[in-house]
Amino acid sequence: MNSLSTALPSVLFHGARAVERCVSLGRAPFSDMDNGLYRAWLTPAHKAALGTLEGWMGQAGMEVRMDAMGNLIGRYAGTRPDLPPVMIASHIDSVRDAGFYDGPLGVMLGVECVAALYEAGCRLPFPIEVVAFGDEEGSRFPAAMLTSRAMAGTLDEAALDMADARGVTLAEAMANFGLNIARWREAKVARAPLAYLEAHIEQGPVLEAEKLALGTVTGIAAQLRYQITVLGKAGHAGTCAMGLRQDALTAASEMVLAVEEIARADASDLVATVGRMAVLPGAANVIPGETVFTLDVRSGDETRRDRAAEAILARIRELAQTRGLGVGIEKIHNLPASPCAPDLMDLMDGGIAATGQKPFRLVSGAGHDAMVMEAICPTAMLFIRCRGGVSHNPAEHVEVPDVEAAFTAMMRFIESLGAKHV
């Protein structure tokens, strides 16, 4: 293996190009909404983004393919056919009215790492696969990380029986995209990766508060997500007396406040969020007869998370009973805490030190595809400072020097991992 430290150009530009490409994917035709970014899985914007990304991967010397779930995979061959790949990945989808960097920045940095190797004529012992996962956010269908779960072989077939808010089933959406849902199992990796690396904006304020550009992630907090359906009785807004109403929205509002109250009382890393609510029938002059909302509960400690979730759900049932309403509770997903591999954390610390910054470790409260892939291989994550800790928002921002530093840290990480397998 050629030494990367001598083969790579002395003036770095790969981080700047990664940022530029993220920005370019933030506008038409790569968005499903006007005047903002919303790129959902299996949509025209998703397909357009993959077409452009395929070109960038090809320019970086990769062989590119799409798997059975719409994940785009670029492969850069290694020198030892007996070794499985090192996977560098993140997601290409977004929430509604998103920023440019949540997900795509990790993909673009993966492309840049391979581009640097290709331009320098370097091959590592292991192949590198850069993966753009199609669905991490769960912003179209009522579940998240479907495509990484399929790749890891942990996706339950029952999870595929779903539809989006417009009633389009997953099977229909895949067919419209040129995929066959009956072949979804083919997305599972043939060999577990040697290691998994994901670079991501922090989505929090810790690095900025510490005046640091980068951080080594120690693990990802455990998550529980539910869909709560409150059933009341629709009625005329002008003729139904207040004391006779079975208003599903006012009940749900009280439940949301209970979520906040219980989570705040915990005084730990526990967080609980109601992020989406639908009110039916949704007319100005009709008392809401049904309200559906999501509940997301997270903590680095699974016992604490589960205890808080049980308390919240008990309070929701109590409020429904007091008001004489029906309530349905469906568990959407249960993701355990996901620790990163200690030896890979050490390598990432070394990569950060190579940038001139002191190593720094922190936990991720946000979920990432890394927590899915941890089921089949060792994982590492690199966090990159984002301004104000703002994410899932058009104000999401990174500084180019920070991304340049991330590129340097990743290259040193890859080189150190390669040295262990010569």
N, C-alpha and C positions, 0 to 999 in steps of 0.2 A: 504493500500500500504506500503510495506517495505521501509525504508529510503534508497535511493540509496547511500547516502554518507557513510553509515555504511556497506552496503551489498557489494559494489564493492571492488575489490582488491586494495590495497594501491599502488602497483606498476603497472603503466599503460603500456600496450603493444599493445593496439588496434590500435593506430595511426600507429605504425610501421608495423603492419600486413596489414593495409589498403594500405600503400605505397608499400609494397612487392607484394600485389596482383595486383595493378595497373601495376607494372613493368612486372609481369608475363603475363599479358594480352597484352603486347606490342610486342610479338613475335609470330611466327607460333605456332599453326594454327589459331591464333586470329587476323591475319592481311591478307588483300587481296592483299598486295604488298610485293615483296622481298626487303630485306634490309631497312625496314622502317615499320611504322605503318599506315595502312589505313583500317579502319573497317567501311564499309558502311552498311546501313540498308538492311536487307533481303538477305544477302550474306552468303556464307559458313563460313566466319570469324565471322560474327554476330551470326550465329547459334552455333558455337563452344564456343563463349564467354558466351552465355546464358546457355549452358549446364554446363559449369564450375561454373558460378554464381549460378545456381540453386542448385548445391551441397553445396556451401558456405552458401546460405540462409537456406537450410535444416539443416545444422550443427548448425546454430544459433537458431534453434527452430521454424522456420517459415514454414507455409504451402505455397507452391509455385504453381503458375499457370501462363500461358501465355494468354494474352487477344487477341482479334480479330485483333489487329494491330501489334502484335509482341512485346508488352511491357511485361517485366517479372515482376511479382508482388509477393513479399513475405509478408505474413500476420502473425503478432504476436498478438494473441488474448488478449483483455483486460478483466477487471472484470465487466464492465457495458455494457451489450448488447445494451442499448439504445443509446450509444454514437457512432457517426461516427468515422472513423479512423483519426489519424494524419499521414500524408503522408510525408515520407522522400525520396527524389528522385533526380535524375539527369539523364544524358544520357550515353549510352554505345557506341554510334557511334562516329566516328572521322572524321576530315578532312584528306586529303591526306598528307602523310609524317608528321604525327602528333606527339605530345608529349604524354606521358603516362597518364597525370593527368586530362586533360580537360574533365570533365564529369564523368569518372569512379571513381575519388577520392570521389565525393559526394555519389555515390552509395555504395562504399566500406565502407565509414564512417557510412552510414545508417545501413549496415549489422553489423558493429562493435557495434553500439549502441544497437541493438537488441541482439547481442551475449552477451554483458555485462549484460543486463537484464536477459537473459535466464540462464546464468551461475550463477547469483546471486539469482535465483529463484524469481525474481521480476515481477509483473504484474502491469501495469498502468490501470487507469479506462478505458481509450480508447484503442482500438487496434492500432497497428502501422503497416502501409504498406510501405515497402521499394520498390520503383519502379525504374527499369532501362528502361528509354524511348529508343525506337529503333531509332528514327530519330529526332535529334535536329539540326544537322549541315546543313542538306540539301545538303550533299556532293555527293549524288547519283542522286536524282531527283531534278528538278528545283523548289523546295519549301522547306521550313524548318519547323521544329516543327510539322510535320504532326501527329505524334503519341500522343503527349500531347494534341494537338487540338482535336483529336478524343476522348480522355479521358475526356476532359472538355466539349465536346458537341458543340464546336465552329467551327468544320471543315466543310467547304462547300463541298458538294458532287462533284461539278465541279472540285475541286482541285485534284480529284483522276484520272482524265483523263490526264495522262502524261506518258512520257517514259524517260528512262535514255539515256546517251550519245550513248549507243550501240543499241538503239531502242527497248529495252525491256520495255514493258508497266508495269505499276504498278500492274495491274491485273495479268500479267504473273509472275512477281517477287513474289507476294504474294502466288500464286499457287505453285510455285517452293519451297517456304518456308513452305508449308503446311497450308496456310491460304486462306480464301475465301473472296475476296474483297466485295462480296455481303453482308457480315456480319459485315462490318466495324463499323456500328452504335453500335454494341454490346460492343465496347470498352468504351463507355461512362459510367462513374461511376454511380452506382445506388443511392448513397448518396454523397453529396458534403463533402469533408473532413472537419474535425474540424479545421485543420490548415495544411499548406504546408511548409515544411522546405527543403531548398536546400543549401548544402555546396559546394563551388566551389573555385578553384584558382582564384585570382583576375584578371589575364590576363592584368595587368597594373602595373605601378610603384609606386602607391601612398603609399601602406603599407610599402614597402621597404624604400621609402624616409622618412617615419615617424618612421622607425625602430620599426615597430609593426608587430606581427605575424598574427593578426586577425582584422577583421573589420565587423561591422554591416551594411548591405546594406539598404539604404533608399528607393531605387527604381531603376527601369531599364529604360534607355532612350528609347524614341520613335524611331521606325525604319520604313523606307520606302525602298522597294527593287523593282527594275525594271529590265527587260531584254530589251536591245536595239538592234535592227537589222538594220544595214546599208546596203542598196542595191545599188550596182554599176553595173559594167559590166566587166566580166572576159575577158582577152585578152592575146595575146602572149607577153611575156616580152621583146622579141627582136624586134618586128615589129611594136608595137603600140607607136606612138610618145607621148612624155610626155604631150603635150598640148591637146591631144585628149582623155586622159585616164579618166575613171570614177572609180577610185581606192577606194574601200570601206575601205581598211585598213588605208590609209593615212588620210582619212576623220575621221575614228574612233579615230586615234591617236590624231588628233586635238581636238576632242570632249573630250577625256580623260584629256588632258591638261586643257581644259576649266573647267572640274569638279574640278580639283585641285585648279585652280585660284579662282573660286567662293567660294569654301569652305574656303580657306585661308583668303580671304578678310573679312569673317564674324567675326573673332576675338572673338569667344565664344567657347562653348563646342561642336559646330557643327563639324561633320566629314562626309566626303563623300569619297567613295572608289569604284574603279573599280577593282574587284578581279578576274574576269575570262573573257577570250576572246577567241573566236574561229574564225579562218580565213579560208574561203572557196574560191576556192577548195583546197587550202593548198599545192600547188606545187611550187617548186622553180622557175619555168619558166613561171608561169601564174600570171597575175595581179589579185589581190583578187577581186572577184565579190560580195562577201558578208562577212560581219563581224558581229558577235554577241558578245555583252559584257554585263556584269551585272553592275548595279549602286546601291549602298547602301548608304543611307543618314540617319544620326542619330543625335539626340539632346535630351537633357532633356526637352526642350520646344517644344511642337508639332507645335506651330505657326511658330517658327523659322525654324524648320525642313521643314515644308511644303513650306515656302517662298523660302528657298534655293533650294528645289527640283524643284519648278516651274521655278526658274531662270535658273537652269541647263538644264532642258528639253527644255526651250525656246531657249537657246543657241545651243543645239544639233540640233533642227529643223532649226535654222538659218544657221548653218554650212552646213547641208545637202542641203538646198535650194541653197545656194551660189555655191556649187559644182555640183548642178544638180543631186543629188542622192536621192533615196527614203529612208525613215526611218520609222521603226515601233517601237512603245513604248508599252510594256506590263507591267502592274503593277503586280508583283509577290506576294507581301504581304504588308500590312499596319498594323503595330503593334503599338498601342498607348503606351504612357508612362505608366509604371506600378509601382505604389507606394506600398511599403511594409506596413503591418499593424502596426500602432503606438504601440499598446500594445505588439505585438510580437517583435518589435524592442527593447522595454524596457526589455523584457525577455532575448533577445540575448545579450544586454548590460550586464545584470546580469551574463549570462553565461561566457562572456569574462572576466568580473571582477573576476570571480571565478578562473581563470587561473593565476591571479596576474597581468594581463595587464590592463591598463586603457581602458575603452570603447572608441571606435572610430567609427565614421560613415562616409560612403562614398556612392556615386552613382555608378551604373554599366553602363558603356557605351556599354558593350557587352550584347547581348540578351541571355535569358535563358528560360527554360521551366516554370520557376516561373511566367513569365509575361503572359503566357497562363493560368496557373492555377489560377491567381489572379481574373479571371472572375467568378470563382465559390466559392472561399474560401479565407480567410486571408492568406497572405504569409509572409515568413521570409527567408532571405538569410544571410549566413555567408561566408565572403571572407577570403581566406587563402593566405598569402604572397607567391609569386613565384619569383624566382631569376631573376632579371633584368626586371621583368614585361613581360617576354617572354612567349608566348603561340602560339598554332597552329604551332609548330616548334619542331623538335626533341630535342632541347636544353631546353625545358620546364623542370623545376626542382622545387621541394619543399624540405624543410628540415623536417626530421622526428619529431624533437621537436615541430615544428609549427603544424604538423598534430596531434600530441599528444594533444596539446593545443586545437585544434579544436574539437577533440573528447570530451575533458572535458567540453568545452563550450556547445556542443550539449547535453551532458548528463544532465548538469544543466538546460538547456533550457527545456528539456523533463520533468525533475522532477518538475520544477516550473509550467509547463503547467498542469501536472498531479495533482498537489496540488490544482489547481483551480477547479478540477472536481471530487474531492473525494466525 
